Every structure is written in structure tokens, then in C-alpha cells.
Amino acid sequence: MEGQVIWVFGKSGAGKTTLASHLAIELGWLFVDADSVRKQLSITPNFTRESRIEFQRQLRLYIEDRLDNNVVVASITPYQEIRDINSRFFDNYIEVYLECTLHTLIKRDPKGLYKKAANGDIDNFFGHFEEPKLEEQQYPDLIINTDIFEEISYRLLSDQIHKILHGKGKQNARSS
């Protein structure tokens, strides 16, 4: 039987790794962080569309090899095209978007990427994230605003995921 996949995505600094890892621990599921997979596969970060799409393909295959478990994934997943492929690729798939203002992302900037991009040290960084198609009723299943305190964002995520997993809420729930 194929495992369940909860795919947590959003911009750098939105809280993906923090919230998704807490959720995986709470659920007793395997946690997969895209940055760790990139390092494990020795893939140098590249911000071109082609390289991002190729990395997401490799990440999907990496997760597929682990679907004897339930998996929580943390990944930027910047393009709708990738998210659409994910929704068709995995049978038991829940998509969670962590929404966050640019002001908060720049303030957090855990990897220094926003500063490097502003200084011109990174090409193709800004503007290469497609917001989810909210008019599509299927995905994302859940939107959590992470501008608020981490504990509140996590409680919203956990509560909504439990509702979805228990069949009470996979109707594009939005929590802000």
C-alpha cells in the first residue's frame, strides 16, 4: 500500500522545515527536507526554471522510493506545473501552502538568500515563485499564513491536517 504524502511548500523563510518537521514528529511519519535531499544527491542549488523543475523531479522519485512510509515533505516547489504533477503522481497527496509576506520573509531570511538576491549575488531569485491557483478547488488543500507566531501557525496546521486525515476537511481549507 502506498503511503500518504503531505507536501508543505512556500517561499524561502516561510517556515516549511520548522512546521513540517514538527508535524512529521507529531504524526510519527518520515520527514523529507528538500535541502537535505539536495545535499545528499550532491545537487548544487541553481535558480533557473529548468534546474528547479529537474530537482523537483528527482525529489519526487526520492520520495517515491520511501512510500512504504507516510511522508511529510518540506520544499519550496516554486511552480504550479510541479505541484500539478505532484498531485497526479502521488495517490494519497495533501498539499499545504505556507503563505507569508515578503516583509516577513526578508526579516527572517534564514539562509541569507533575500540579502544575496538584493545585492545581485543570486540571479533568477525574485519573481520565480508562482502563487498557487486558488481558483482551482482541488489544490492546495490547505493554506496557512505564517506571518504570525510559529506556535500559532503550527497549531493551525496540525488541527487542519488532523481534520483532513480524518475525512473532515479536504475542501481547500484556508487558515489565516
N, C-alpha and C positions, 0 to 999 in steps of 0.2 A: 504494500500500500504506500502510495506517495504521501510524503509529509506535507504539512501546512507551511506556507511561506508568508511571513509578514514583512513587507518591503517598505522600510522607512526612508523617505527621500526628502531632499530640500537643499538649500544653498549651504555653502561652507559656513560654519558657525551657527547653524540653526538649532543644533543640539541633537543631531542624529545619533552619533555614537553614544552619548550620555544616556539619552532616553531609551534607545533601542537595546543597549546592553542591560539596563535596569529591567526592561520588560522581559528580555530573554531569561534573566535570572529568576524573576518572579514566576514566569511560566514554566521554568525548567527546560527551556529549549536551547538549541545551539545558537550562538551569536556569531554572525559573519560581518566583519567590518571591511568595507571596500578598500580602505587604505592599507589594511593589513594584508589583504589578498594581493594588492598591487605589489607590495614589498616581497611577499612570498613568491610571486611569479616573476620577480625582478623586472617589473614594468616601470619605466621612468614616466612620471606624470607629464602629460602633454595636453594642452588645452585646445587642440584643434578638434573640430567636429568629428572627423574621421577616426582619430585616435580614441576619442571618448566613446564613440559607438563601438569600436573594436574592443575596448576594455570591458564595456558592459556586456558584450557577447561572451567574453572569457569569464566574467564574473557569473553570468547565468549558468554556464557549463560547470563552473566550480561548485555552485550551489546545487545543481542537479545531481552531482556526484555525492551529495550529502543528504539527499532527501529520504534516507531511511530514518531521518530525524525530522522534527519540526524545526524551522529555522526563522530567526529574526535577522534581517539584513539591514545594514546602515550604508547608504550610498547616495551620492549627490543625484545621480540619474537625471542629467540635465535636459534630456529631450523627450518630448511626448512620444516620438517614434519608438524609443527604447521602452518606455512604460507600456505602450500598446503591445509591443512584442512580449514583454513580461506577462501581461495579463492573458495572453494566448498560450504562452509557453508552459506556465505552471497551472496545474489543475486546481489546486487549493491555494488561492492567492488573495491576500488582503493588502491593499496599497494605502499607505499613510503619508500624507504630505505635511511636513513641518513648515509652517508659514512664519516668516519673520521679516521685519522691516530692515531696509538697508542700513538705517541708522544703528540698529541693534547689532547687525552682522559686523559692521565696521568697528563698533565698540568692542565686541567680543574678539574677533579676528584671531582665533587660537593658533593658526598656522602662519600668520603674518601675510596671507595672500592678498588681502584687500590693500594693505600698505604697499606691497610689491607691485601690484597692478596699478595703483595710483602713481607710483614712481616710474612706471613704464618698464619695470623689470620682468613683467609677465605679459605676453601678448595673448589676445583672444580670451581674456578672463571675464571682463564685464560684458553683460548682454548676451552671454551664451548659456542662458538657463531659460527654458520655456516653462512658463507657468502652466499648471495643469488645466486641462479643458474642463472647466467647471460646468459647462452646459451639458457635457456627457454625463448621464446619470449613473454610469457604471463605475467610473474611476475618477479621482481617488475615492476610496471607501470612507476615508476619514481625513479631516483637516484639523490640525492642532496649531494654534498660534503660540509660538514660543517666545514672544516678546516679554511675557510675564515670567514670574519666578519659576525656576526649574521644578520645584516640588509641585506646584500647581499644574504646570504643563504635563508632568509625569502622571499625576493623579487623573487628569482628563484623559490622557492616552490609555492608561491602564483600565479605567472604567469603561471607556468606549470599546476597547478591544475585547474585554470580557463579554460585553453585550453582543458584539459581532460573533464571537466564538460560540456563544450560547444561543445563536439564532434570533437575537432580538434587535439587530440594528445594522444590517448591511444595506442601508439605503442612503449612502452618501452623507453620513453624519458629519456635521460641522460643529466643532467646539472651539470657541474663542474666549 
